[in-house]
């Protein structure tokens, strides 16, 4: 029996879990969920009801996307994603997952957060984009000249941020970030993990 990965194609957390599983070439059963009708089995093994959730053959459940990435890469790391300064990786990913993710949600859905304008939320998000641009002026990727865990964990969220107003992003003052995002989103690996899957009906 294969490990089961509950996933949602467009969720950035699920994207990064799929990226790690795919680059390691681990075969799993991907169960693409409907957010409106979540499978009973998913809610049984993970009552929080969010994806990704990985269920291993020994019934161990891994509920956090970064934990899934580490689980995969600790078995085999063919592209040396873990070969970078761990402290710097951790700091960047934490900033992405906390402040930047919060601002991203408000920028995407300003009608839900009418206290401030969409432009204000975008400017708040730019604080993180500026930091990434500085790093990309030093290396091809965030921490070195090849991709690390930080790149693969962060870029699905930057992709979402850029997509809110692609015209603005493409004309913004972040040329290195634009090139970085374009390279990652058009990579064979990302195209592979974004292939559509049938919705799992429990």
MARSEDO-464294 format. One record per atom (N, C-alpha, C): x, y, z; residue in three letters; atom name. Coordinates in steps of 0.02 Angstrom, whole numbers, padded with zeros to 5 digits. Layout:
! residues N
((X,Y,Z),'ALA','CA') ...
This chain:
! residues 202
((00042,-00059,00000),'UNK','N') ((00000,00000,00000),'UNK','CA') ((00044,00062,00000),'UNK','C') ((00029,00109,-00045),'UNK','N') ((00069,00169,-00051),'UNK','CA') ((00052,00220,00004),'UNK','C') ((00100,00263,00021),'UNK','N') ((00083,00320,00064),'UNK','CA') ((00029,00361,00029),'UNK','C') ((-00014,00393,00068),'UNK','N') ((-00069,00434,00041),'UNK','CA') ((-00054,00507,00055),'UNK','C') ((-00059,00548,00004),'UNK','N') ((-00051,00620,00013),'UNK','CA') ((-00117,00654,-00005),'UNK','C') ((-00149,00682,00046),'UNK','N') ((-00207,00724,00033),'UNK','CA') ((-00181,00792,00012),'UNK','C') ((-00207,00817,-00043),'UNK','N') ((-00179,00878,-00072),'UNK','CA') ((-00235,00919,-00104),'UNK','C') ((-00218,00982,-00118),'UNK','N') ((-00261,01026,-00158),'UNK','CA') ((-00215,01063,-00205),'UNK','C') ((-00227,01056,-00268),'UNK','N') ((-00179,01076,-00320),'UNK','CA') ((-00155,01148,-00311),'UNK','C') ((-00198,01194,-00295),'UNK','N') ((-00180,01264,-00294),'UNK','CA') ((-00155,01289,-00226),'UNK','C') ((-00155,01247,-00176),'UNK','N') ((-00132,01267,-00110),'UNK','CA') ((-00056,01270,-00108),'UNK','C') ((-00026,01327,-00090),'UNK','N') ((00047,01331,-00090),'UNK','CA') ((00081,01285,-00040),'UNK','C') ((00048,01270,00015),'UNK','N') ((00076,01222,00062),'UNK','CA') ((00078,01152,00031),'UNK','C') ((00025,01134,-00003),'UNK','N') ((00023,01069,-00036),'UNK','CA') ((00073,01067,-00094),'UNK','C') ((00081,01124,-00128),'UNK','N') ((00130,01126,-00183),'UNK','CA') ((00199,01108,-00159),'UNK','C') ((00220,01139,-00103),'UNK','N') ((00289,01126,-00082),'UNK','CA') ((00298,01055,-00056),'UNK','C') ((00246,01027,-00028),'UNK','N') ((00251,00956,-00008),'UNK','CA') ((00258,00912,-00070),'UNK','C') ((00219,00926,-00121),'UNK','N') ((00223,00886,-00183),'UNK','CA') ((00291,00895,-00216),'UNK','C') ((00319,00955,-00213),'UNK','N') ((00385,00967,-00243),'UNK','CA') ((00437,00922,-00213),'UNK','C') ((00438,00918,-00146),'UNK','N') ((00489,00877,-00113),'UNK','CA') ((00478,00803,-00127),'UNK','C') ((00416,00781,-00125),'UNK','N') ((00402,00710,-00138),'UNK','CA') ((00421,00693,-00210),'UNK','C') ((00407,00739,-00255),'UNK','N') ((00420,00726,-00326),'UNK','CA') ((00495,00726,-00342),'UNK','C') ((00532,00773,-00313),'UNK','N') ((00603,00776,-00329),'UNK','CA') ((00640,00715,-00302),'UNK','C') ((00615,00687,-00247),'UNK','N') ((00645,00627,-00219),'UNK','CA') ((00621,00565,-00256),'UNK','C') ((00568,00574,-00295),'UNK','N') ((00539,00520,-00335),'UNK','CA') ((00508,00466,-00292),'UNK','C') ((00472,00488,-00240),'UNK','N') ((00434,00442,-00198),'UNK','CA') ((00365,00435,-00228),'UNK','C') ((00343,00374,-00236),'UNK','N') ((00277,00361,-00263),'UNK','CA') ((00226,00363,-00208),'UNK','C') ((00177,00406,-00215),'UNK','N') ((00123,00411,-00166),'UNK','CA') ((00056,00411,-00203),'UNK','C') ((00004,00396,-00167),'UNK','N') ((-00063,00403,-00195),'UNK','CA') ((-00087,00473,-00178),'UNK','C') ((-00094,00515,-00229),'UNK','N') ((-00118,00583,-00219),'UNK','CA') ((-00194,00584,-00220),'UNK','C') ((-00222,00609,-00166),'UNK','N') ((-00294,00616,-00162),'UNK','CA') ((-00311,00691,-00162),'UNK','C') ((-00332,00714,-00220),'UNK','N') ((-00350,00785,-00229),'UNK','CA') ((-00418,00797,-00198),'UNK','C') ((-00422,00842,-00149),'UNK','N') ((-00484,00852,-00114),'UNK','CA') ((-00525,00909,-00143),'UNK','C') ((-00588,00909,-00127),'UNK','N') ((-00632,00967,-00138),'UNK','CA') ((-00637,01003,-00071),'UNK','C') ((-00624,01068,-00071),'UNK','N') ((-00627,01106,-00008),'UNK','CA') ((-00697,01108,00021),'UNK','C') ((-00747,01101,-00022),'UNK','N') ((-00816,01103,00001),'UNK','CA') ((-00841,01036,00026),'UNK','C') ((-00807,00984,00009),'UNK','N') ((-00830,00917,00028),'UNK','CA') ((-00770,00873,00044),'UNK','C') ((-00740,00887,00102),'UNK','N') ((-00679,00852,00120),'UNK','CA') ((-00692,00779,00137),'UNK','C') ((-00648,00734,00116),'UNK','N') ((-00659,00663,00129),'UNK','CA') ((-00662,00649,00204),'UNK','C') ((-00705,00603,00223),'UNK','N') ((-00712,00585,00294),'UNK','CA') ((-00647,00557,00321),'UNK','C') ((-00611,00520,00279),'UNK','N') ((-00548,00490,00303),'UNK','CA') ((-00497,00544,00319),'UNK','C') ((-00494,00597,00279),'UNK','N') ((-00448,00652,00294),'UNK','CA') ((-00464,00682,00362),'UNK','C') ((-00528,00695,00375),'UNK','N') ((-00548,00725,00439),'UNK','CA') ((-00537,00678,00497),'UNK','C') ((-00540,00613,00482),'UNK','N') ((-00529,00563,00535),'UNK','CA') ((-00456,00563,00557),'UNK','C') ((-00410,00564,00508),'UNK','N') ((-00339,00559,00525),'UNK','CA') ((-00310,00628,00543),'UNK','C') ((-00342,00681,00520),'UNK','N') ((-00317,00749,00532),'UNK','CA') ((-00377,00796,00540),'UNK','C') ((-00403,00801,00601),'UNK','N') ((-00465,00840,00612),'UNK','CA') ((-00460,00913,00592),'UNK','C') ((-00399,00940,00586),'UNK','N') ((-00393,01010,00565),'UNK','CA') ((-00419,01020,00494),'UNK','C') ((-00418,00967,00455),'UNK','N') ((-00449,00969,00389),'UNK','CA') ((-00414,01010,00336),'UNK','C') ((-00350,01027,00348),'UNK','N') ((-00312,01064,00297),'UNK','CA') ((-00262,01018,00264),'UNK','C') ((-00240,01038,00205),'UNK','N') ((-00190,01000,00168),'UNK','CA') ((-00125,01039,00166),'UNK','C') ((-00069,01003,00156),'UNK','N') ((-00063,00931,00141),'UNK','CA') ((-00065,00889,00205),'UNK','C') ((-00084,00827,00196),'UNK','N') ((-00079,00776,00249),'UNK','CA') ((-00050,00713,00217),'UNK','C') ((00003,00687,00246),'UNK','N') ((00035,00627,00220),'UNK','CA') ((00025,00570,00270),'UNK','C') ((-00001,00514,00245),'UNK','N') ((-00012,00455,00287),'UNK','CA') ((00035,00401,00263),'UNK','C') ((00081,00381,00307),'UNK','N') ((00131,00331,00289),'UNK','CA') ((00103,00261,00299),'UNK','C') ((00141,00213,00274),'UNK','N') ((00118,00144,00276),'UNK','CA') ((00110,00117,00346),'UNK','C') ((00146,00146,00395),'UNK','N') ((00140,00124,00464),'UNK','CA') ((00089,00166,00502),'UNK','C') ((00045,00200,00465),'UNK','N') ((-00009,00242,00492),'UNK','CA') ((00016,00304,00528),'UNK','C') ((00079,00321,00520),'UNK','N') ((00103,00386,00545),'UNK','CA') ((00074,00441,00501),'UNK','C') ((00049,00493,00532),'UNK','N') ((00019,00549,00496),'UNK','CA') ((00064,00610,00503),'UNK','C') ((00082,00640,00447),'UNK','N') ((00122,00702,00447),'UNK','CA') ((00077,00757,00420),'UNK','C') ((00064,00807,00462),'UNK','N') ((00013,00857,00446),'UNK','CA') ((00040,00924,00423),'UNK','C') ((00104,00936,00430),'UNK','N') ((00132,01001,00412),'UNK','CA') ((00174,00996,00348),'UNK','C') ((00167,01044,00305),'UNK','N') ((00201,01040,00240),'UNK','CA') ((00277,01037,00247),'UNK','C') ((00306,01076,00291),'UNK','N') ((00379,01075,00299),'UNK','CA') ((00402,01008,00327),'UNK','C') ((00362,00979,00372),'UNK','N') ((00380,00912,00398),'UNK','CA') ((00379,00860,00343),'UNK','C') ((00332,00867,00296),'UNK','N') ((00330,00821,00239),'UNK','CA') ((00391,00831,00196),'UNK','C') ((00411,00893,00185),'UNK','N') ((00471,00907,00145),'UNK','CA') ((00533,00875,00177),'UNK','C') ((00540,00886,00243),'UNK','N') ((00598,00857,00278),'UNK','CA') ((00596,00781,00277),'UNK','C') ((00537,00753,00285),'UNK','N') ((00531,00679,00283),'UNK','CA') ((00556,00652,00217),'UNK','C') ((00536,00684,00163),'UNK','N') ((00558,00661,00097),'UNK','CA') ((00633,00671,00087),'UNK','C') ((00658,00731,00103),'UNK','N') ((00727,00747,00088),'UNK','CA') ((00777,00712,00133),'UNK','C') ((00755,00692,00192),'UNK','N') ((00800,00655,00236),'UNK','CA') ((00811,00584,00211),'UNK','C') ((00767,00561,00167),'UNK','N') ((00778,00495,00137),'UNK','CA') ((00828,00500,00079),'UNK','C') ((00822,00555,00042),'UNK','N') ((00864,00563,-00017),'UNK','CA') ((00857,00636,-00040),'UNK','C') ((00913,00668,-00053),'UNK','N') ((00912,00739,-00071),'UNK','CA') ((00951,00748,-00136),'UNK','C') ((00920,00728,-00192),'UNK','N') ((00958,00724,-00255),'UNK','CA') ((00982,00791,-00282),'UNK','C') ((00950,00845,-00263),'UNK','N') ((00970,00911,-00288),'UNK','CA') ((00999,00955,-00232),'UNK','C') ((01016,00924,-00176),'UNK','N') ((01050,00959,-00121),'UNK','CA') ((01010,01019,-00095),'UNK','C') ((00945,01010,-00087),'UNK','N') ((00904,01064,-00060),'UNK','CA') ((00922,01081,00012),'UNK','C') ((00946,01031,00049),'UNK','N') ((00963,01042,00120),'UNK','CA') ((01034,01068,00129),'UNK','C') ((01071,01072,00074),'UNK','N') ((01141,01093,00077),'UNK','CA') ((01146,01169,00074),'UNK','C') ((01125,01200,00129),'UNK','N') ((01129,01273,00135),'UNK','CA') ((01127,01289,00209),'UNK','C') ((01141,01351,00226),'UNK','N') ((01142,01372,00296),'UNK','CA') ((01072,01361,00326),'UNK','C') ((01067,01314,00373),'UNK','N') ((01001,01295,00399),'UNK','CA') ((00968,01353,00436),'UNK','C') ((01007,01391,00474),'UNK','N') ((00979,01447,00510),'UNK','CA') ((00948,01499,00464),'UNK','C') ((00983,01513,00409),'UNK','N') ((00957,01562,00360),'UNK','CA') ((00895,01534,00326),'UNK','C') ((00896,01470,00309),'UNK','N') ((00836,01440,00279),'UNK','CA') ((00777,01445,00325),'UNK','C') ((00788,01428,00388),'UNK','N') ((00734,01428,00437),'UNK','CA') ((00706,01498,00447),'UNK','C') ((00750,01548,00451),'UNK','N') ((00728,01617,00461),'UNK','CA') ((00686,01641,00402),'UNK','C') ((00708,01627,00341),'UNK','N') ((00671,01648,00282),'UNK','CA') ((00602,01615,00278),'UNK','C') ((00601,01550,00289),'UNK','N') ((00538,01513,00284),'UNK','CA') ((00490,01536,00339),'UNK','C') ((00516,01548,00398),'UNK','N') ((00473,01571,00453),'UNK','CA') ((00443,01639,00436),'UNK','C') ((00482,01684,00408),'UNK','N') ((00456,01749,00389),'UNK','CA') ((00403,01742,00335),'UNK','C') ((00416,01697,00287),'UNK','N') ((00366,01684,00234),'UNK','CA') ((00301,01658,00263),'UNK','C') ((00307,01610,00309),'UNK','N') ((00248,01576,00334),'UNK','CA') ((00208,01616,00386),'UNK','C') ((00238,01669,00411),'UNK','N') ((00203,01709,00462),'UNK','CA') ((00183,01777,00432),'UNK','C') ((00226,01825,00435),'UNK','N') ((00208,01893,00414),'UNK','CA') ((00189,01896,00340),'UNK','C') ((00229,01866,00295),'UNK','N') ((00214,01872,00224),'UNK','CA') ((00149,01837,00206),'UNK','C') ((00138,01778,00234),'UNK','N') ((00075,01742,00219),'UNK','CA') ((00015,01782,00244),'UNK','C') ((00021,01813,00301),'UNK','N') ((-00035,01853,00327),'UNK','CA') ((-00050,01911,00280),'UNK','C') ((00003,01946,00258),'UNK','N') ((-00006,02002,00212),'UNK','CA') ((-00033,01978,00145),'UNK','C') ((-00008,01922,00121),'UNK','N') ((-00031,01893,00058),'UNK','CA') ((-00106,01881,00059),'UNK','C') ((-00131,01852,00113),'UNK','N') ((-00203,01838,00118),'UNK','CA') ((-00243,01903,00115),'UNK','C') ((-00218,01956,00146),'UNK','N') ((-00253,02020,00146),'UNK','CA') ((-00248,02054,00078),'UNK','C') ((-00192,02046,00045),'UNK','N') ((-00183,02074,-00022),'UNK','CA') ((-00228,02039,-00072),'UNK','C') ((-00235,01973,-00066),'UNK','N') ((-00278,01935,-00112),'UNK','CA') ((-00351,01950,-00101),'UNK','C') ((-00370,01959,-00038),'UNK','N') ((-00441,01967,-00022),'UNK','CA') ((-00451,02032,00018),'UNK','C') ((-00439,02090,-00013),'UNK','N') ((-00444,02153,00025),'UNK','CA') ((-00515,02167,00050),'UNK','C') ((-00565,02138,00015),'UNK','N') ((-00634,02149,00036),'UNK','CA') ((-00648,02117,00105),'UNK','C') ((-00607,02068,00123),'UNK','N') ((-00615,02037,00189),'UNK','CA') ((-00579,02076,00244),'UNK','C') ((-00537,02121,00222),'UNK','N') ((-00496,02160,00270),'UNK','CA') ((-00499,02234,00251),'UNK','C') ((-00559,02264,00258),'UNK','N') ((-00568,02332,00233),'UNK','CA') ((-00537,02386,00276),'UNK','C') ((-00504,02366,00330),'UNK','N') ((-00474,02417,00374),'UNK','CA') ((-00421,02458,00337),'UNK','C') ((-00387,02426,00289),'UNK','N') ((-00335,02459,00251),'UNK','CA') ((-00344,02443,00177),'UNK','C') ((-00309,02479,00134),'UNK','N') ((-00317,02469,00062),'UNK','CA') ((-00276,02411,00036),'UNK','C') ((-00294,02387,-00023),'UNK','N') ((-00256,02334,-00055),'UNK','CA') ((-00184,02357,-00069),'UNK','C') ((-00177,02419,-00088),'UNK','N') ((-00110,02447,-00101),'UNK','CA') ((-00068,02445,-00038),'UNK','C') ((-00098,02460,00018),'UNK','N') ((-00061,02457,00082),'UNK','CA') ((-00037,02386,00095),'UNK','C') ((-00080,02337,00085),'UNK','N') ((-00060,02267,00097),'UNK','CA') ((-00004,02246,00048),'UNK','C') ((-00009,02269,-00014),'UNK','N') ((00045,02254,-00062),'UNK','CA') ((00111,02284,-00039),'UNK','C') ((00109,02345,-00015),'UNK','N') ((00170,02377,00009),'UNK','CA') ((00200,02341,00069),'UNK','C') ((00157,02314,00112),'UNK','N') ((00180,02275,00168),'UNK','CA') ((00214,02210,00144),'UNK','C') ((00185,02180,00093),'UNK','N') ((00215,02120,00064),'UNK','CA') ((00281,02134,00030),'UNK','C') ((00289,02194,00004),'UNK','N') ((00350,02212,-00030),'UNK','CA') ((00411,02213,00016),'UNK','C') ((00400,02219,00080),'UNK','N') ((00456,02216,00128),'UNK','CA') ((00493,02150,00120),'UNK','C') ((00454,02096,00113),'UNK','N') ((00483,02029,00103),'UNK','CA') ((00512,02023,00033),'UNK','C') ((00476,02048,-00017),'UNK','N') ((00501,02045,-00086),'UNK','CA') ((00569,02080,-00092),'UNK','C') ((00575,02137,-00059),'UNK','N') ((00638,02174,-00060),'UNK','CA') ((00695,02133,-00030),'UNK','C') ((00679,02098,00023),'UNK','N') ((00730,02056,00054),'UNK','CA') ((00752,02000,00007),'UNK','C') ((00704,01970,-00027),'UNK','N') ((00721,01918,-00075),'UNK','CA') ((00762,01945,-00133),'UNK','C') ((00745,02005,-00156),'UNK','N') ((00782,02036,-00211),'UNK','CA') ((00855,02046,-00193),'UNK','C') ((00867,02069,-00131),'UNK','N') ((00936,02079,-00107),'UNK','CA') ((00974,02013,-00108),'UNK','C') ((00942,01960,-00084),'UNK','N') ((00975,01894,-00084),'UNK','CA') ((00990,01870,-00154),'UNK','C') ((00944,01883,-00200),'UNK','N') ((00952,01860,-00269),'UNK','CA') ((01003,01902,-00308),'UNK','C') ((01023,01957,-00280),'UNK','N') ((01078,01995,-00309),'UNK','CA') ((01146,01965,-00290),'UNK','C') ((01145,01920,-00242),'UNK','N') ((01207,01888,-00219),'UNK','CA') ((01216,01818,-00249),'UNK','C') ((01161,01784,-00263),'UNK','N') ((01162,01716,-00291),'UNK','CA') ((01106,01709,-00342),'UNK','C') ((01110,01656,-00381),'UNK','N') ((01057,01642,-00429),'UNK','CA') ((00992,01625,-00393),'UNK','C') ((00998,01587,-00338),'UNK','N') ((00941,01571,-00295),'UNK','CA') ((00950,01606,-00229),'UNK','C') ((00906,01594,-00181),'UNK','N') ((00904,01635,-00121),'UNK','CA') ((00967,01631,-00079),'UNK','C') ((00995,01571,-00072),'UNK','N') ((01052,01562,-00027),'UNK','CA') ((01115,01537,-00061),'UNK','C') ((01109,01516,-00123),'UNK','N') ((01167,01490,-00160),'UNK','CA') ((01149,01490,-00234),'UNK','C') ((01193,01463,-00275),'UNK','N') ((01182,01465,-00348),'UNK','CA') ((01141,01406,-00374),'UNK','C') ((01119,01363,-00329),'UNK','N') ((01070,01312,-00346),'UNK','CA') ((01014,01317,-00294),'UNK','C') ((00957,01288,-00310),'UNK','N') ((00899,01294,-00267),'UNK','CA') ((00909,01259,-00201),'UNK','C') ((00881,01287,-00149),'UNK','N') ((00881,01256,-00082),'UNK','CA') ((00809,01247,-00059),'UNK','C') ((00803,01218,00000),'UNK','N') ((00737,01210,00030),'UNK','CA') ((00701,01277,00035),'UNK','C') ((00738,01330,00049),'UNK','N') ((00707,01396,00056),'UNK','CA') ((00672,01417,-00008),'UNK','C') ((00704,01408,-00065),'UNK','N') ((00674,01426,-00129),'UNK','CA') ((00609,01387,-00140),'UNK','C') ((00612,01322,-00128),'UNK','N') ((00556,01279,-00145),'UNK','CA') ((00498,01287,-00097),'UNK','C') ((00514,01307,-00035),'UNK','N') ((00461,01318,00014),'UNK','CA') ((00427,01386,00006),'UNK','C') ((00464,01434,-00022),'UNK','N') ((00439,01503,-00025),'UNK','CA') ((00407,01521,-00091),'UNK','C') ((00433,01495,-00147),'UNK','N') ((00410,01522,-00211),'UNK','CA') ((00336,01511,-00226),'UNK','C') ((00303,01457,-00201),'UNK','N') ((00231,01454,-00214),'UNK','CA') ((00192,01512,-00186),'UNK','C') ((00216,01541,-00131),'UNK','N') ((00182,01598,-00100),'UNK','CA') ((00197,01663,-00139),'UNK','C') ((00258,01671,-00161),'UNK','N') ((00275,01729,-00202),'UNK','CA') ((00236,01725,-00268),'UNK','C') ((00228,01666,-00295),'UNK','N') ((00188,01656,-00355),'UNK','CA') ((00117,01681,-00345),'UNK','C') ((00087,01665,-00288),'UNK','N') ((00020,01689,-00274),'UNK','CA') ((00018,01765,-00268),'UNK','C') ((00068,01792,-00235),'UNK','N') ((00072,01865,-00227),'UNK','CA') ((00076,01899,-00295),'UNK','C') ((00119,01874,-00337),'UNK','N') ((00128,01903,-00404),'UNK','CA') ((00064,01899,-00444),'UNK','C') ((00027,01844,-00437),'UNK','N') ((-00033,01833,-00477),'UNK','CA') ((-00091,01879,-00461),'UNK','C') ((-00089,01910,-00402),'UNK','N') ((-00144,01956,-00384),'UNK','CA') ((-00148,02014,-00434),'UNK','C') ((-00090,02040,-00453),'UNK','N') ((-00087,02093,-00504),'UNK','CA') ((-00023,02082,-00544),'UNK','C') ((-00029,02038,-00593),'UNK','N') ((00030,02018,-00631),'UNK','CA') ((00060,02076,-00669),'UNK','C') ((00019,02122,-00694),'UNK','N') ((00045,02180,-00729),'UNK','CA') ((00090,02222,-00684),'UNK','C') ((00067,02232,-00622),'UNK','N') ((00108,02269,-00575),'UNK','CA') ((00173,02232,-00561),'UNK','C') ((00168,02167,-00548),'UNK','N') ((00227,02129,-00529),'UNK','CA') ((00279,02130,-00585),'UNK','C') ((00256,02121,-00647),'UNK','N') ((00303,02117,-00703),'UNK','CA') ((00336,02184,-00718),'UNK','C') ((00307,02238,-00694),'UNK','N') ((00337,02304,-00705),'UNK','CA') ((00369,02331,-00640),'UNK','C') ((00372,02289,-00589),'UNK','N') ((00398,02312,-00525),'UNK','CA') ((00474,02313,-00525),'UNK','C') ((00502,02337,-00470),'UNK','N') ((00574,02348,-00465),'UNK','CA') ((00610,02287,-00437),'UNK','C') ((00587,02228,-00457),'UNK','N') ((00617,02166,-00431),'UNK','CA') ((00637,02120,-00489),'UNK','C') ((00685,02140,-00531),'UNK','N') ((00701,02099,-00590),'UNK','CA') ((00730,02031,-00572),'UNK','C') ((00771,02028,-00521),'UNK','N') ((00800,01963,-00501),'UNK','CA') ((00745,01916,-00476),'UNK','C') ((00698,01944,-00438),'UNK','N') ((00643,01904,-00412),'UNK','CA') ((00598,01880,-00469),'UNK','C') ((00587,01923,-00517),'UNK','N') ((00547,01903,-00576),'UNK','CA') ((00580,01844,-00612),'UNK','C') ((00645,01849,-00623),'UNK','N') ((00680,01794,-00658),'UNK','CA') ((00679,01730,-00618),'UNK','C') ((00689,01737,-00553),'UNK','N') ((00688,01679,-00507),'UNK','CA') ((00620,01645,-00509),'UNK','C') ((00568,01684,-00503),'UNK','N') ((00501,01656,-00502),'UNK','CA') ((00485,01624,-00570),'UNK','C') ((00504,01656,-00624),'UNK','N') ((00490,01630,-00690),'UNK','CA') ((00526,01563,-00701),'UNK','C') ((00589,01559,-00678),'UNK','N') ((00626,01496,-00687),'UNK','CA') ((00595,01439,-00647),'UNK','C') ((00573,01454,-00587),'UNK','N') ((00545,01401,-00545),'UNK','CA') ((00476,01379,-00568),'UNK','C') ((00434,01427,-00588),'UNK','N') ((00367,01409,-00609),'UNK','CA') ((00365,01375,-00677),'UNK','C') ((00418,01384,-00717),'UNK','N') ((00421,01350,-00782),'UNK','CA') ((00468,01290,-00782),'UNK','C') ((00488,01270,-00722),'UNK','N') ((00532,01211,-00718),'UNK','CA') ((00492,01148,-00732),'UNK','C') ((00526,01097,-00755),'UNK','N') ((00494,01032,-00768),'UNK','CA') ((00464,01005,-00703),'UNK','C') ((00500,01014,-00648),'UNK','N') ((00476,00988,-00584),'UNK','CA') ((00409,01020,-00565),'UNK','C') ((00404,01086,-00570),'UNK','N') ((00342,01119,-00550),'UNK','CA') ((00285,01102,-00597),'UNK','C') ((00300,01099,-00661),'UNK','N') ((00247,01080,-00708),'UNK','CA') ((00221,01010,-00694),'UNK','C') ((00267,00967,-00671),'UNK','N') ((00247,00898,-00655),'UNK','CA') ((00201,00897,-00594),'UNK','C') ((00218,00934,-00542),'UNK','N') ((00177,00931,-00482),'UNK','CA') ((00111,00969,-00489),'UNK','C') ((00105,01010,-00542),'UNK','N') ((00043,01046,-00553),'UNK','CA') ((-00004,01012,-00602),'UNK','C') ((00013,00952,-00623),'UNK','N') ((-00032,00915,-00666),'UNK','CA') ((-00098,00902,-00629),'UNK','C') ((-00153,00910,-00664),'UNK','N') ((-00218,00902,-00632),'UNK','CA') ((-00231,00829,-00613),'UNK','C') ((-00261,00821,-00556),'UNK','N') ((-00279,00755,-00531),'UNK','CA') ((-00356,00753,-00523),'UNK','C') ((-00385,00695,-00533),'UNK','N') ((-00458,00690,-00520),'UNK','CA') ((-00473,00701,-00447),'UNK','C') ((-00530,00732,-00434),'UNK','N') ((-00550,00743,-00364),'UNK','CA') ((-00565,00676,-00331),'UNK','C') ((-00537,00668,-00272),'UNK','N') ((-00548,00605,-00235),'UNK','CA') ((-00618,00607,-00203),'UNK','C') ((-00656,00557,-00218),'UNK','N') ((-00724,00551,-00190),'UNK','CA') ((-00726,00492,-00143),'UNK','C') ((-00729,00506,-00079),'UNK','N') ((-00728,00452,-00029),'UNK','CA') ((-00795,00416,-00028),'UNK','C') 
